[in-house]
Amino acid sequence: MGILSWIIVGLIAGWLAGLVVKGGGYGCVGDIVVGVIGGLLGGWLASYFLHMGDPVTGINVQSIIVAFVGAVIFVILLRLISGRRV
């Protein structure tokens, strides 16, 4: 998947994760970073636990869902580490 696709999927996933996990987002660039890291985390979790071959394959619903789940997990971990309420 190209870098532009990662950024677009990351933006969508980070924005959605910011809406679901209350407490404010991290700004536009922060949401992209959280979404891209969430996509990596979600892709790893999906391939490890669900045995999916390539869970993040481009700009499609499956990739956005996988990145979103990873971004939510990443935001929760960030807030646990930093002490902010979830």
Secondary structure, DSSP 8 states (H G I E B T S, - for coil): --HHHHHHHHHHHHHHHHHHS-S---HHHHHHHHHHHHHHHHHHHHHHHS--S-S--SSSHHHHHHHHHHHHHHHHHHHHHHT---
